[in-house]
Amino acid sequence: MAAGCAVTVLATDPSWALLRPEPRPAVEVVATGTPGASTLPAPATATASTLPAPAKPAAGATAGSGSGSGSDSGSGSGAHGASTLPAPAAARPSDSDLEVVRMDPDPATPGGTTTIHAFVDNRGPDTTASPFTVVITLPEGVSPQGPYFPSDCRVTGHGRVVRCVFGAGLREGRSATALVPVRLDPELPVGRLSGGSVTVRSADDRNEDDNRQPFDITVAETAAGA
């Protein structure tokens, strides 16, 4: 029974979705886009068409009648005419509240590295129906190093902004964490380095009061003899 429950969770949630109390992604988190065994039915094999063949022109058609209808068919509702099929409906934004939870990274020495944990959870009540973007702004003297999670995070803003996109499907009470390794400038003084922040943006989120949190990096002294 326990194994069956585990399969249900994996089939319901994206690979990056975690329970809200968990502050950081588990070791076994699978990167976004990793192929898994499909549970979708195989596509149906094409069969011979049962539609009637298009009618052929009458054998007795004259040149005059052919030219008269040719101009109409060229500009009428033939293959090149405007489609009358309805456009696919776009997914409606859900009623969900994405919240950034403040998490300061582990201390690091000048020239050393640490990792920013951009932690976002869904307070509900709905599952997210749209992708959401997590934006990590780094303080001066700190540069992103990679590799990132998700792996397709992009660095912008002259190397001080990292944008990570998560897909739809984050249920109420679940969380997502973007991981951004960074390196501190060797000339940074010892102390607390402020100016960093994490922001989440989504078409689903109707409460922007909890969409941003700052973070500080503690610049620690280098151990003697290091």
C-alpha positions as CSV (number, residue, x, y, z in Angstrom):
1,M,0.0,0.0,0.0
2,A,2.9,2.4,0.8
3,A,4.4,1.9,-2.6
4,G,1.1,2.6,-4.3
5,C,0.8,5.9,-2.4
6,A,4.3,7.0,-3.6
7,V,3.4,6.4,-7.2
8,T,0.2,8.5,-6.8
9,V,2.2,11.5,-5.4
10,L,4.7,11.3,-8.3
11,A,1.9,11.2,-10.8
12,T,0.1,14.2,-9.3
13,D,2.9,16.7,-8.5
14,P,5.7,18.1,-10.6
15,S,9.1,16.6,-9.7
16,W,10.1,19.9,-8.1
17,A,7.0,20.3,-5.8
18,L,7.7,19.6,-2.1
19,L,5.6,19.7,1.0
20,R,5.4,23.2,2.5
21,P,7.3,22.4,5.8
22,E,10.4,21.1,3.8
23,P,12.7,24.2,3.5
24,R,15.0,22.8,0.8
25,P,14.6,20.4,-2.1
26,A,15.4,16.7,-1.3
27,V,18.5,15.0,-2.6
28,E,16.5,12.9,-5.0
29,V,14.7,15.9,-6.6
30,V,14.7,15.3,-10.4
31,A,15.5,18.3,-12.6
32,T,12.6,19.9,-14.5
33,G,12.0,18.3,-17.9
34,T,13.6,14.9,-17.0
35,P,11.6,12.3,-19.0
36,G,9.7,9.7,-17.0
37,A,7.6,6.7,-17.9
38,S,4.5,7.9,-19.7
39,T,1.1,7.0,-18.3
40,L,-0.7,8.4,-21.3
41,P,-2.3,6.0,-23.8
42,A,-0.4,5.3,-27.0
43,P,-1.6,7.4,-30.0
44,A,-4.1,5.6,-32.1
45,T,-2.7,4.0,-35.3
46,A,-3.8,5.8,-38.4
47,T,-6.5,4.0,-40.4
48,A,-7.8,4.3,-43.9
49,S,-10.1,7.3,-44.4
50,T,-13.8,6.7,-44.7
51,L,-14.5,10.1,-46.2
52,P,-15.8,10.2,-49.7
53,A,-13.3,11.2,-52.4
54,P,-13.6,14.7,-53.7
55,A,-15.9,15.1,-56.7
56,K,-14.2,15.3,-60.1
57,P,-15.1,18.1,-62.6
58,A,-17.8,17.2,-65.1
59,A,-16.4,15.9,-68.3
60,G,-18.5,18.3,-70.3
61,A,-17.3,21.5,-68.7
62,T,-16.5,24.2,-71.2
63,A,-13.6,26.6,-71.1
64,G,-15.9,29.5,-70.5
65,S,-17.5,28.0,-67.4
66,G,-14.1,26.9,-66.1
67,S,-12.7,30.4,-66.2
68,G,-15.8,31.8,-64.7
69,S,-15.6,29.6,-61.6
70,G,-11.8,29.7,-61.4
71,S,-11.6,33.2,-60.1
72,D,-14.2,32.5,-57.4
73,S,-12.4,29.4,-56.2
74,G,-9.1,31.3,-56.0
75,S,-10.5,33.9,-53.6
76,G,-13.3,31.9,-51.9
77,S,-13.4,29.5,-49.0
78,G,-10.9,27.0,-50.3
79,A,-7.7,25.8,-48.7
80,H,-6.2,29.3,-48.3
81,G,-9.4,30.8,-46.8
82,A,-9.7,31.9,-43.1
83,S,-10.2,29.0,-40.8
84,T,-13.6,28.7,-39.2
85,L,-12.4,26.4,-36.4
86,P,-12.5,27.9,-32.9
87,A,-9.1,28.9,-31.4
88,P,-8.0,26.6,-28.5
89,A,-9.1,28.0,-25.1
90,A,-6.2,29.3,-22.9
91,A,-6.0,28.0,-19.3
92,R,-7.7,30.4,-16.9
93,P,-5.5,31.7,-14.0
94,S,-6.2,29.9,-10.8
95,D,-7.1,31.4,-7.4
96,S,-3.7,30.7,-5.7
97,D,-1.5,32.7,-3.5
98,L,2.3,32.2,-4.0
99,E,4.4,33.3,-1.0
100,V,8.2,33.8,-0.8
101,V,9.6,32.5,2.5
102,R,12.7,34.2,3.7
103,M,15.8,32.0,3.8
104,D,19.3,33.4,4.4
105,P,22.1,31.3,2.8
106,D,24.9,29.7,4.8
107,P,27.8,31.9,5.6
108,A,30.8,32.0,3.3
109,T,34.3,33.5,3.4
110,P,35.5,36.2,0.9
111,G,36.2,34.4,-2.3
112,G,34.1,31.4,-1.1
113,T,30.8,30.0,-2.3
114,T,27.3,29.5,-0.8
115,T,23.9,28.7,-2.3
116,I,20.8,31.0,-2.4
117,H,17.6,29.0,-1.7
118,A,14.7,30.9,-3.3
119,F,11.8,29.2,-1.5
120,V,8.2,29.6,-2.8
121,D,5.0,27.9,-1.5
122,N,1.4,27.9,-2.6
123,R,-1.0,29.0,0.1
124,G,-3.9,28.0,-2.1
125,P,-6.7,27.5,-2.3
126,D,-6.2,26.4,-5.9
127,T,-3.5,24.5,-7.7
128,T,-1.5,26.9,-10.0
129,A,-2.8,26.8,-13.6
130,S,0.0,29.0,-15.0
131,P,3.8,28.9,-14.9
132,F,5.5,31.2,-12.4
133,T,8.9,33.0,-12.4
134,V,11.2,33.2,-9.4
135,V,13.6,36.2,-9.7
136,I,16.8,36.2,-7.5
137,T,18.5,39.6,-7.2
138,L,22.1,39.3,-5.8
139,P,23.8,41.9,-3.7
140,E,26.9,43.7,-5.1
141,G,30.1,41.7,-4.7
142,V,28.3,38.4,-5.3
143,S,28.1,36.6,-8.7
144,P,26.1,33.5,-9.8
145,Q,28.2,30.4,-10.5
146,G,25.8,27.6,-11.6
147,P,24.8,24.9,-12.2
148,Y,21.3,26.1,-11.2
149,F,18.1,24.4,-10.3
150,P,16.0,24.4,-12.4
151,S,18.8,23.9,-15.0
152,D,17.3,26.4,-17.4
153,C,17.6,29.4,-15.1
154,R,18.9,32.4,-16.9
155,V,21.3,35.1,-15.7
156,T,20.4,38.8,-16.6
157,G,20.9,42.2,-15.2
158,H,24.7,42.3,-15.7
159,G,25.2,39.1,-13.8
160,R,23.2,40.2,-10.7
161,V,19.7,38.8,-11.6
162,V,18.8,35.1,-12.0
163,R,15.4,34.1,-13.4
164,C,14.0,30.6,-12.9
165,V,10.7,29.4,-14.4
166,F,8.5,26.7,-12.9
167,G,5.6,25.1,-14.7
168,A,2.0,24.9,-13.7
169,G,0.6,22.3,-11.3
170,L,1.9,23.4,-7.8
171,R,-0.9,22.3,-5.4
172,E,-1.9,24.1,-2.2
173,G,0.5,23.3,0.6
174,R,3.4,22.4,-1.8
175,S,6.6,24.4,-2.4
176,A,9.2,24.9,-5.0
177,T,12.8,26.0,-4.5
178,A,15.2,27.5,-7.0
179,L,18.9,26.9,-6.1
180,V,21.5,29.5,-7.2
181,P,25.1,28.9,-6.2
182,V,27.1,32.1,-5.8
183,R,30.7,33.2,-5.2
184,L,31.7,36.1,-3.0
185,D,34.2,38.7,-4.1
186,P,37.6,38.1,-2.4
187,E,37.7,41.8,-1.4
188,L,34.4,41.7,0.5
189,P,34.7,42.8,4.2
190,V,33.7,40.5,7.0
191,G,30.1,41.2,8.2
192,R,26.5,41.0,6.9
193,L,26.0,41.7,3.2
194,S,22.5,43.0,2.4
195,G,20.8,43.9,-0.9
196,G,19.7,40.5,-2.1
197,S,16.0,39.5,-2.6
198,V,13.7,36.8,-4.0
199,T,10.5,37.7,-5.9
200,V,7.8,35.5,-7.4
201,R,5.6,36.5,-10.4
202,S,2.6,34.6,-11.7
203,A,-0.6,35.4,-13.6
204,D,-2.4,33.2,-10.9
205,D,-1.2,35.2,-7.9
206,R,-3.8,37.8,-6.8
207,N,-2.0,38.7,-3.5
208,E,1.3,40.5,-4.1
209,D,1.9,41.4,-0.5
210,D,3.9,38.3,0.1
211,N,5.7,38.0,-3.2
212,R,9.1,39.4,-2.2
213,Q,11.5,38.7,0.6
214,P,15.1,40.1,1.2
215,F,18.0,37.9,2.2
216,D,21.4,38.6,3.8
217,I,24.7,36.8,3.3
218,T,27.1,36.5,6.3
219,V,30.7,37.1,5.1
220,A,32.7,35.1,7.6
221,E,36.4,35.4,8.6
222,T,38.8,33.1,6.8
223,A,40.1,30.4,9.2
224,A,43.7,31.0,10.3
225,G,46.1,29.0,8.2
226,A,43.6,28.5,5.5
